[in-house]
Amino acid sequence: MRVHVLQHVAFEGLGSILSWLRAKNATVTTTQFFASGKIPAVNEFDLLIVLGGPMSVNDEQELPWLREEKRFVRESIHAGKAVIGICLGAQLMASSLGAAVYPASHKEIGWFDVYAVEHNWPSLAFPKQTQVFHWHGETFDLPAGAIHLAYSEACVNQAFLVGSRAIGLQFHLETTPESVDALICNCRHELVPGKYVQSEQQLRCVAAGRYATINALMASVLEYVTRREA
């Protein structure tokens, strides 16, 4: 399996996804927009992973590479590639497909429940309710034709499916204790008290089983988008 990763800042990496990729003996290449913006051709990979970052998809004047990234993400989705967008990555997917991205009513930082949207057709089955890790201040409208997969109290559009192989996740299923620490160390200034903003202690004091649960769900998402269709 050939995997390409779009990384926006050094402190937001693959987390638990790295173990899944190693188990698959995947060949992994990365575009680091904070260092070099070289993007491959769409025929050079099988799975595209678009990671998070503190910038907005609307910051095109300050970060002109966002225009090219959106074009690339859109081209990858339309080509039928397996695509997973995480947090900023999901917002980039939505924006690349013509949907609006804008400040949410509430910042959502911490461990909060998401709820599955029920469907009467075979698709990725999210748990009816599960606690996941969030760190975002913006949200998005669903792209035209997208299937709504999950929501939370603070944010209606938490996950969506485009076609059969592209999934956007507003939340972080790849989270590990190390990635939580990296976010806190680099974005501590965002921990301003709010209805859906937890304290540093709340972010850190989580049982190992919670990480195992969300990491297993991340693996299920990866298996879903890379599955062989009949």
Residue, then its C-alpha position, 0 to 999 in steps of 0.5 A: m500500500r502506498v500512502h501519502v500524508l499531508q502534514h501542516v505543522a510538525f507537532e501534529g503527526l500520525g499518532s496511532i495511525l503509524s502503527w496501522l501503517r507499519a502493520k500493513n507494510a505501507t510505503v509512506t511519503t509526506t508533504q510537510f507544508f511547514a518545510s516543503g510543499k511538494i505534492p505528488a501525482v494522484n497516481e503515486f499513492d493509494l491512500l491520502i491522509v490529511l492531518g490537522g493544524p492550527m491554521s484555517v482553510n480560509d487563510e489562503q492569503e497568508l498561506p497560499w499553498l492552501r489553494e494547491e492543497k485543496r485542488f489536490v485533495r479535490e482531485s484525489i477524492h474525484a479520482g476515487k482514492a481512499v482519503i481520510g481528513i482529520c480536523l483541519g483535514a476534514q475542513l480542507m476536504a469540505s472546502s475543496l468540495g465547495a462547502a463553507v468553513y467558518p468559526a463554530s459557535h463553541k470551541e471544542i477542546g477535550w474529551f467529549d461524546v460524538y453520536a452516530v447518525e443512523h442510516n438504512w444502508p451498509s456503510l461505516a458503522f460508528p458506535k452510537q455514542t463514544q467519547v473522542f478527543h477534540w481540538h477545534g474552533e471552526t466547523f463546516d457545512l457538509p459538501a454536496g452529496a456527502i453522507h452525515l456520519a456523526y455529531s456532538e452537542a457542540c458541533v453538528n457536523q463531526a464526520f462525513l463520507v463522500g463517495s465510498r472511500a473519502i471520510g472527514l473526521q472533525f475529531h482525533l481518533e489517532t490521539t495518543p498521550e504523546s500527541v495530547d502533550a504535543l498539542i498542549c505544549n504548542c497550543r496551550h493559549e487556546l485553553v480558555p475556559g468555555k462550555y466545551v473547553q477542558s482544562e489541561q488536567q482534564l485533557r491529560c487525565v484519561a485512562a489508557g483504555r480510552y486511547a485504545t478505544i479511539n485508536a481501534l476506531m481509527a483502525s476501523v476507519l482506515e480498513y473501511v476506506t482501503r477495503r476492496e469493493a466487490 
